[in-house]
Amino acid sequence: MRDPSPATDGTDTPYRWRWLILVVMLVAEIMDLLDASIVNVAGPALEESLGAGPVGLQWVIGGYALTLGAGLVLGGRLGDRYGRRRMFLLGLSAFTASSLLCALAPDIGSLIAFRLVQGTAGAMLLPQGLGLLRENFSGPELTKVFGIFGPVLGLGGIIGPVLGGGLIQGDIFGLGWRSVFLVNLPIGIAALVVAARFVPKKPGDRTVRVDTTGAALVAVSCALLVLPLNQGQEDGWPLWTWLSMAASALGFAVFALQQRRTAAAGREPLVTPALLRKPAFTVGLGGIALFFAGLVGTQLVLTLYLQIGRQFTAGEAGLGNLPLALGTAIGGAVSGAVLADRIGRKVLQIGPLVQLAGAVLLWFELDGLATASFSIWDIAPGVTVAGIGAGMVIAALFSFVLAAVDDDEIGSASGVLSAVQSVGGSIGVAVFGSVFFAQVTSGDFTGGFHRALVVQACLLVAFLAITLLLPKKGRPEDEQHGLSGDAPADPERAVV
């Protein structure tokens, strides 16, 4: 049977199966994003089944985000060179296979290793979705597609803990936590079959050179940063942890220099060097790392507090995340529909202040709790308010950072922002997990949550200061995806 392909008779007839492509992209990439948060509620189950300690749990959760973030930009470049369909199918196959390996893991070390592989596969898969949609949609339809794509992907990250908790508590066929990974198999296989049949073939550009040296520098530098953050608390912060973090900073500096030299030599760098010379963009990267480290870290601590400190089941802890999800959705809707256009950059300053108010409210809610009568409703107001503030920032942050870059730099900039977001989340898991577990060893779960809130407040204050250096107006959503009339000459390369 001949592979389907868009019309090649010189007409502009849209590809017949293009909306099916959208469905496949959404299903596959939601599966990818779900796995970033779906294991948050698996801590006690992993401890009982595999003997996982605090550090092991942090690696299971944060290791995935680490390799995902470290490989995202490389994954986009590989799609440029070898074709997005090919890389999508390869990434989806590897992601599905590594999900099976995670489910079969006999010990915590194996599970961590397989999670690192799963994150790498996700880095090959995730960047291809937007590019494939750009190749198969155009004009107003493409704008509509991105209007669907963004909110649905955002929902994937929010429902992860709820779905994970339901699967673990349901204990289907006695699989327990393993069902969290096995659920990817039927979904992944079905998406593979549909994608192989209906996503049209389009060759990549073999003239594109993949900067493997730059990719290696990024991966090593990220690992040198996250490794001591995960291990430091348990090992008592020995000298090697500080040397490792210093080496990480040096590695990122060497990467920036190597990117400039690569571009000066006429080769294609992993990241457009001009981006690193834009102060608003570079401080924006720091802001994204700070914000998502705090957001992901506090979400993890909330789940750990409910399960370990308040003896919630996995399902109850998953549902306990709903006030945060609801608040985030409200904040995002208000920010995207009303505030961002009317008040510009101030929405990024109001958001953290609302989050801080939620943290303060949550602090006092925790202080006033009676041990025997706790329910999620006791802390729901503070969690919801914090979620509203977070949603306000999430809905607008990328557009204000991207406003600092030129049109022909959108693709590279978007890839870097997504990578920093993921690595920032991994750092948040390491830092907040260490802070929480350091206090929990003495049985003071409320104190552990309090310390996490202090760390979050510090990160929010730092983020608030950074927002003053961002552009006053955000980049319109269509321009973020290279859809405006001023988009680069090669719009397919405008999406990483």
N, C-alpha and C positions, 0 to 999 in steps of 0.2 A: 504494500500500500504506500502511495506517495505521501511524504510528509507534507502537512498543510503549510502553506506560506501565504503571505499577503499578496494581493493582486500585483502582477508583474507585466500587465499589458499596457502600461503607460497611463492608466486611469488612476484616479484617487479613491477608488473603491475601498472602503475600510475593510480590514481583515474580519472575516465572518465570526471567528471564535474569540475575538479580543476580550469580551467581557468574561469569558471563562478563564482567560489568562489572569484577569484581575482577581478572580476567586482563588485561583491556585496560589498566586503571590501572597494574598492575605492569609490563607490557611498555613502556608509554609512559614511565613515570617512571624505569624502569631505563635506558632509552635516554637520557633526559635526564641522569641522574647519571653514566652511563658516560663521557659526553663531558667531564666535569670532569677525568678522569684518563687517558683513553684516549690522549691525544696526548703524554703524558709521555715516551714512548719514541721520539718522532718527531724529536727534535732533530737528529741527524746527517742524516737523510733530508731534513728541511726546509732544512738548511744546504746540502746538495748540490744540491737541486732549485731552491730559491728564493733561495739566498744569505742565509738567515736568520742573524743574529748572536745573541749572548746576549740582548740587549734584545728582539729580535723574538720569540725563543722564549718569553721571560717573558711577553710580551703575548699570544701565542697561547694559553698555558696560563692565565695569571692574568686576562686580559681577560674570558674566559668567566665565571669565578667572580665577577668584579667586577660585571658587569651582571646576572648571576643574583641575587646577593645584594642589590644596590641595588633590584631590582624586585620581590622576593618579596612584601613586604607590600602593595605596590600591586596585584600580581596577585591576592592574596586579596580585596582590596576590590572589584576589578572583577568577580570571580566573585560576590560578594554582590549587586552591583547588576545585572549583565547576565545572570546565570545561570551556574552552574558548567559545564553541558554546553556552552553556547555558547563560553565562554572556553577550555574544554578543547580543543574542536575547533579553535578559532582558534589557540591556542598550539601544538597538535600540527602543524597545517598549516604554520605559520611556522617551527617547529623543523625539520621535514622539508625545507622549501624552502631554509632557510639552510644545512642540512647539504650539500645539492647545491651551493650557491654556494661553500661552503668547499672542496669537492672540486674545483671548477673554477677556484679562485683562481689567477691568473696570476703573482702576486708576493706577497711577504710582507705588504705594506701592505694588499692586498685581503683576504688571509686573516685578518689581525687585525680588519679592519672586519667581515667576515662572522662572525667568532667573537663579536664584541660583539653583533651582531644575534642570533646563536644563543642567547647567554646571556639576552638580553631575552625571546626567545620561551620559553625554559625557565622564566623567572620568571612568565610568564603561565600556563604549563602545570602546573608542579609544585604550586602551592597548591591546585589544584582536586581532586586525587585523593582526599585524605582527606575533603573535603566531599561529593564524589559518593558515596563509600562510606557516609558517615553518612546520606545521603539515601535509600539503598537497602537498608541493613541496620539491624537494631535488636536490642536485648537481647543474649543470649549469643552470637548469631551475629556481632554487631558486635565483641564482645570477641575472638572467634576470628579475625576478619578482621584486626584490628590486630596480633594475635599473629603472623600470617603476613606482613603488610605491612612491619613494621619490619625484621625480619632479612633479607628478600629485598632491600629497598632498600639495606641495609648491604652486602650481597654485591655489589651493582652497582658501588659505589665501589672495592671491593677487586679485582675481576677486570678493571677497566679497563686497567691496564698490561699484563696478561697477554694479553688479547684484542688490544690495540693492537699489541703486539710480534709476535704471531702473524700478524696481517694484513699488517704491513709486511714482515716477513721472507718471508712466503709470496709476496708480490709478484704477486698474482692479476691476470692479464691485463696485467702490467706497470704496474699502477696505483700501486704503492708506498704512500706515506703517504695518498694520496687515498682508498684503500679504507677507511681509518678512518672517514671521513665518509660514503662511499657506502653502507656497511652499514646506515646509518639509513634509507635510502630504502625498501627493501621492507618493513622492519619498521614504519616510520611510516605508509606507505600502507595496509598491512594493518590496523593499529590504527585508522586513520581510518575505514576502511570499516566495521569492526565497531562502533566507537563511534557512528558516525552512525546505524547501524541499530538498535543495542540499548540505548544509553544513553537513558533516558526524558527527555523534555523537562520542565523545571520552570522557570517564570519566575523571574527575579531580583526583587529588591526595589528598585524604581526610587526609593524614598524615600531609599535610601542615597546619600550624597554622597561622591564620591571627592575626597580632598584632594590635588589635583594640585600645589599649592604645596609641601606637605610632601614629596611624592614627588620633586619637582625639587630641593629642598634636599638630600635624602639622596643623590641621584645625583651632584650637583655636588660635595658634600663628599667622597664616596667617591673620585671621580675625582681631586680635588685631593690626596688622600692617596696613592693608588697611583701616579699619574703620576711624582712625584719619586722614589719608592722604586724604580721601574723604571729611570728615566733617570739618576738621580743618580750612580751609579757610573761610567757611561760618560762623563758630562759633567764629572766632577770635582767634584760637589756645589757648583755655583754658587749664588749668592744666591737665585735664583728657586725652587730646590728647597725651601729653608727657608721662604721666604715662602708657598709653596704648602701646605706641611704646616701652617703656622700658620693659613692661611685655612681649611683643612679643619677644624681644631679649632673655629674661630669659626663655621663653617657648621653643625656639629653642635650648638653651643650655641644658635644662632639657631633651628634646627629644634626643639629642646626648648621654647624660648620660644613659637614659633609654634604648637606643638601645644597648649600650655596656653591660649593665646588663642583658638584655634579651638574648643576644648571650652567655654571660658567664654562664647563667643558663641552657644552652642547648636548648633554644627555638629559633624559627626562627624570627629574627627581620624584621622590615619593610624595613630597609636599611642596607646593609652589613656594620658593624661598621668599618672594615678596610678601607673603602673608606674615611671616615672622618678623618683618620690619614694620608692621602696622601696630602701633601701640594699643589701639582700641581692640584689635583682634587678639593680641597676645594676653592682655589683661582679661579679655572675655573668656579665654581658655581657662585661666585661673578661676574665674567666677563660676564657670560650669563645673569644674572639678570640685570646688568647695561646696556648691549647692547640692550636687547629686551625691557627694560623699555624705553630707548631712541627711539628705532625704532617705537614701537607701539604708544608711546606718541606723537611723531612728526607727524605720519600719522594721528592721531586723530585731532591734531591742524590744520593741513593742510585742512582737511575736514571742520572743524568748521569755519576756516577763510574764506573759499570759500562760505559757506552757510550763515553764520551770517554776516561776514564782507563785502562780495562782492555780497551778494544776489543771489548766484547761486541756481538753483533748485537742488533737490536731484539727478536727473539724471545727470546734469552738474557737480555737485560735485563728483559724482562717476567716471565720465569720467576724472575729474581733477586729479584722482589718477593714471591715466595711465602712465604719465611720470615717476613716482616713480616705478611702476610695470615694465616698460620697462628697466629702469636703473638697477633694481634689477636682472632682467633676464640676462642682459648683464654681470653684475659683477659676477653673479653666474657661467655663462658659462665660462668666462675667468678664474676665480679662479679654478673651478673644472677641466677644461680641460687642463690648462696650468700652472698656477702659483703655486698651492699648492704642486705639486710634485717637481717642479724645485727649488723653493726658500723656501719651508718649512714654518716655523712659521712666516716669514716676511710678508706673505700674510695677516696675522691678524694685522699687523702693517701698511701696505700700505692701507688696507681697511678703517680704521678709519681716516687716513689722507685725503683720497679722500672724505670721508663723511664731514670732517671739511671744506675742500675746497668748497664742495657743499653748506654747511651752510653759509659760508662767501659770496659766490656768491649770494645766496638767500637773504641774509641780504641786500646787495646793490640793488638787484632787487626790493625788497619791498620798500626801501627808495626812489627809483626813479619813483614809479608808480604814474600815474595820476588817481584820483578817478573815473573819468567818463569813461575812455577808457580802463579799465582793461580787460584782457583776460588771460586764463590759459597759453598762450604762453609767457606772460611777465615773468613768474617765472619757465617755463618749464626747461630751462638750469640748474638752480641751483638744482631743484628737481631731475632731471635726474642724475646729477653728484653725488648727495647724495645717490641716489638709487644704482648707480654702486658700490660705496664704501660699502654700506650695503650688496649687493649681494655677494661681495668678501668675506665678513666675514661669512655670513650665510652658504655659501657652504662649508666652511672649519672648522668652529668653533668647532662643536661637535667632529670631528675626532681628533683634537689636545687635547681636554680635555680627551677624552676616551683613548688616548695613555698613560695616566698616570695610568691606572688601569690594573689589571691582567685579564687574559682571563675569569676566573670563576666569575669575578665581573661585566662583561659586562651588564648582564640583569638588575641588581640592579642599576648600574651607569646610564644606558640609561633612566630608569624610573625617576630617580632623576633629570637628566638634563632636561627632557621634562617638569617635574613638575615646576622646577625653571624657565624655559622659560615662562610658562604660568602665574605663579604668578608674575614674573618680568613685563610681559605685563600689568597685572592688576595694579601694582604699578605705571607703566608709565602713564596709563590712569588717575589715581588719581592725580599724581604730575603735569603732564603737563596740565590736565584739570583745576586744581586749579590755576596754574600760568597764563594760558590764560584768564580764566574768571575773575581773580582779576584785570586785566588791562582792560578788555572789559567793566566792569561796568562804566568806564568813557568814553566809546565810542572809545577807542584807540585800534582798532583791529590790526593795524600794530605793535604797541608797544607790544601787547600780543604775537604776533608771534615772535617778536624780543626776548622777554624774554624766550620763549620756546626754541629758538635757542641757547641762552646762556646756559640754563640748559642742552641741548643736548651736547653742546661743553664740558661742565664739565664732563658729563658722558663718553664721548668719550676719553677724556684725561685720566680719571681713568681707563677705559678699556684698553687703550694703555699701561699703566704701568703694568697692570695685565698680558698682553700677554707675557711680558718678563719672566714670571715665568712658562709658559706652556712648554711642551716638544717641542723640535725643529722639530720633525717629527710627522705627524698625523698617526692615525691608518687607515689602508686600509679599504675601505667601506665594503668589504665582512666580515672582522673581526668584524666590528661594529655590524653586525647582527649574529655573531656566525657561520659563514660559512666556516672559514678556517680550515685547518687540525689541528690547535692547539686549536680548540674550546673546551668548557667544555664537560665533559662526557655526560651530559644530555642537548643537544642543545635546546630542547624545552623550558627549563627553562632559556635559555640565552636571551630570548626576553621577556621584560615585557609587 
